[in-house]
């Protein structure tokens, strides 16, 4: 539950969203931790063309990052997310025996996320609006203000664009290249992962810097 102090700390919608976005992205360390398992898998595959060995190295890298987090007693959230992602990819690839299937869950995830965000925009329930609700204590009160709905719609578009671009580029490579495209898919996943996300975040921060929409805390 959000406290009154937390609500007061964000006197504008823009400040509240910036704060929640900063938590969600995980900073530079979160970016690196998300990329390391993919780099490990791709590098080992290029060197050996051995699916099992590449999966072991990739999962081991994620587990090592998790251990470091636990030893340092820092939040393991982003490492766990990375470990779950590579674990699902490893399951797909081990079931089919095709190395390129490591990247299929990520493509499907981005496609599904794009559909959800597009539906939220069309129905005028843009997903970014719920970041405001997490600050005010009322998950839906923001919809009463048309200006806030418009702002959240623009921000949701910006959040959706990287997902759409990834699917548009990576899916054809996956379908056409198959086993010959493993290295390309790994490079694309790294290049179109956090760099695209950071670009979207920069655009969102620029948009947020232009306005000062008051936060309306939930009625007690």
N, C-alpha and C positions, 0 to 999 in steps of 0.2 A: 504493500500500500504506500502511496506517495504521501509524504508529510507536508504540513503547511509550510515548513521551512524550505523544502525542496521546491514547492510551487513558487514561493516568493523569490527564490533564487533566479527564476526565469520569468521576468516580467513581460516578455514578449513571446509570441508564437515562434518567431525566428530563432530566438536564443534557446528555447526549449528543444527545437528540432536539431540545432547545431550540437547541443549537448548530447542528445540521444544518438545522433549519427557518429559522433566521436567514440562513444562506447561501442557501437555496433561494428566499426571498422577495425578497432584493435591496434591502431598505430603501426609504426614501422615494424615492430617485432611480429605483430600479427600477420602482416604482409609476407614477411620472410617465412614464417612458420607454415603459412598456407602453400607456399611455392616449393619448399624443400622436398616433400615426397614426390611431386611430379618431376622435379629436376633429377632426383635420384633414380626414378624409374626410367625416365627417358635416356639418361646417360648410360645406365647399365644395359638398356636394350640396344642402344647404338653400339656399345662395346662388345656385347655377347650374343645378341638376338635370342637370348634365353629367357622365356617368359617367367618361369618359376623363380629364377635367380633375381630377375628385375623386380618381381613382386616382393620377394623377401627383403631386398635392399630398401625398397620404398617404404614398406610397412615398418621395418626396423628404424629407419630415419625418423618416422613419425613417433614411434614409441620412445626413442631417445630424447626427442624434443619434449615429450610429455614428462619423462623422468626428470629432466632439467627443471621444468616448471614446478613439479612437485617438490623437488629438493629446495628450490628457491622460495617455495610457499607463495608463489604468484598464481594468478588465475589461469587454469588450464583450458579455459573455454575454447580458445581459437585452435589450440593443438588438438583438442578432442574433436572439433569440427573437421579438421584436416584428416585426422585418423579415421573418422567415420567415413569420410568421402573416399579415401584411398582403400578402405576396407570394402566398401560396396563395389568399387571398381575392380578390386582384386577378386571378389566373389564372381562378378560377371565374367571376367577374363578366364578364371580357373574353370568355370562351368563350360565355356564354349571352346577354350583352348586358343582363342584369338587375342593377341596382345592389344589390338586396337579397341577391344571392348572395355578396357580399363577406362577409356574416355567417354564411353556411351552414357553412363549415369550422369556425368556432368552436363552433357548436351541435353539430355532429357530434363534434368533439373532446371536448366536455363529456359528451356521451352515451356515447362510447366509454370515457372515463376513469371515468365512474360505473359502467359494467358491469364494468370491470377491477377496480375497488376492491371492488365488491359480491362478485364471485367470490373475491377474495382473502380477504374476511371469511368467506364461506360455507365455504371450504376450510381456514380457520384458518391462512392465510398472509398476514395483513394487511400491506399494502404498507409501512406505517410501520415495521414490524419491520426492514426492510432498512436503515433509517437507523442502527439500532443496529449491524447487521453491518458497516457502513462504518466504524464507530469501533473495534469490537473486533477486526476483521480476519477474522472468521468470519461469512459472510453468513447462516448458518442456525442458529447455536448458540442464539440467543435463543428458539427454539421449544421448547427443553427446559424452560423455566420457564413454567408456566401463568399466573403473575401477570403476566409480561411480555407474553405473548400476549393476555391480557385487556386490558391497558393499550393495546397497539398496536391492538387491535380497536376500542376506543373512539375512539382518535385517528383511525383510518382512517374511521370513521363521520363524524367532524367534518370531515375533509378532503373527504369525498364530498358532503356536504349542499349546499355552494354550487354544485357542478356539476349536481346534480339540480334545484335551484331554477332555475338559468339555463335549462336545457332546458325545464322545465315552463312557464316564462313566455315565453321567446323563440321557441320552436318554433311555438306557435299564432299568434303575431304574424307570423312569417315565412310560414306557410302561408295565413293568412287575408288579411293585409294586402298581401302581395306588393309591387309597386312603390310603393304608397302608404304603405308602412310603413318606408321606408329611414331616415328621421329617427328614428322611434320605436325601431327596432332599434339605431341608433347610440347613442341616449341610454340604452337598456336595457343595452347592452354595457358602457358606461362605468360606469353606476350599479351594475350587478351584477357588475362585474369585481373590482377590488381592494377595494372596500368590503366585499363579501361575504367575500373571502378574508381580509381583516384581521380581520373578526368571527370567522371560523373559527379563525384563528391565536390570537386572544385567548382563545377558549374552550379551545383546546389548551394554551395556557400556563397558564391557570387550573387545568386538570386536572393538568398536569405539576407544578405547584407543591404539590400535595397529597401527593405521594409521594416516597420515596427508595429506589428499587429498585437494588441494587448491580449494576454492570457486571461481567460475567465475561469477561475478556479471552480470546481464543483461545489454546489450548494451543500451545506452541512445539514 
